Amino acid sequence: MEVCESIHLMLILLAHVMRRAGTFSLNEKIKMVHFLAYILSNTDVGMLDAGNSSGNESGKTYHCNTPRIN
């Protein structure tokens, strides 16, 4: 996932949170934190990572297990 896609998803989540301020259960808050962690861990910041110029693909992400917020 590119940086601009990650930012877009976080802004959508922020807009949702702002509309429903004060109405989230603890379980919903935990799901949101897990979703944010997923976004952060799967964002490709290759253009910012100058130390990974060897072509190492260890930072490759697989999006088959994308968490869903219900």
C-alpha distance (Angstrom), angle and dihedral (degrees) to the residues before:
residue distance angle dihedral
M1 . . .
E2 3.78 . .
V3 3.80 123.9 .
C4 3.82 93.2 -110.1
E5 3.84 90.5 52.7
S6 3.79 91.1 50.4
I7 3.78 92.0 49.7
H8 3.80 90.3 48.3
L9 3.82 91.7 52.7
M10 3.79 92.1 48.0
L11 3.81 91.5 50.0
I12 3.81 90.5 50.7
L13 3.81 89.5 51.1
L14 3.82 90.5 47.0
A15 3.81 91.2 52.3
H16 3.81 89.8 50.1
V17 3.81 91.4 49.8
M18 3.80 92.5 47.9
R19 3.81 92.1 52.2
R20 3.81 92.7 50.1
A21 3.81 98.2 36.9
G22 3.80 111.9 165.7
T23 3.80 96.3 9.6
F24 3.83 102.1 90.8
S25 3.78 122.3 110.2
L26 3.80 121.2 -137.5
N27 3.81 90.2 -104.8
E28 3.82 91.3 54.6
K29 3.81 90.8 48.8
I30 3.81 90.8 51.5
K31 3.82 90.4 50.2
M32 3.81 89.9 52.1
V33 3.81 92.2 50.8
H34 3.82 90.3 49.7
F35 3.80 89.9 49.5
L36 3.82 92.0 50.3
A37 3.81 90.1 48.9
Y38 3.80 88.9 51.7
I39 3.81 91.7 50.7
L40 3.80 92.4 48.5
S41 3.79 94.4 47.1
N42 3.82 93.8 47.3
T43 3.78 100.1 45.1
D44 3.78 113.8 114.1
V45 3.77 106.9 -132.6
G46 3.80 95.0 168.6
M47 3.79 92.9 135.0
L48 3.82 88.6 58.4
D49 3.82 95.7 43.4
A50 3.81 104.5 83.8
G51 3.81 92.4 166.3
N52 3.81 94.7 65.2
S53 3.80 98.0 69.1
S54 3.82 94.4 125.1
G55 3.79 93.0 84.5
N56 3.79 92.8 -111.4
E57 3.79 109.0 166.3
S58 3.80 95.9 -159.7
G59 3.80 89.1 113.5
K60 3.81 92.5 60.5
T61 3.77 113.9 130.0
Y62 3.75 129.0 -148.2
H63 3.79 115.4 -153.8
C64 3.81 98.5 -165.5
N65 3.83 91.6 104.9
T66 3.80 98.4 50.2
P67 3.81 109.3 161.6
R68 3.77 117.4 -127.6
I69 3.79 128.0 -144.5
N70 3.79 109.1 -141.4
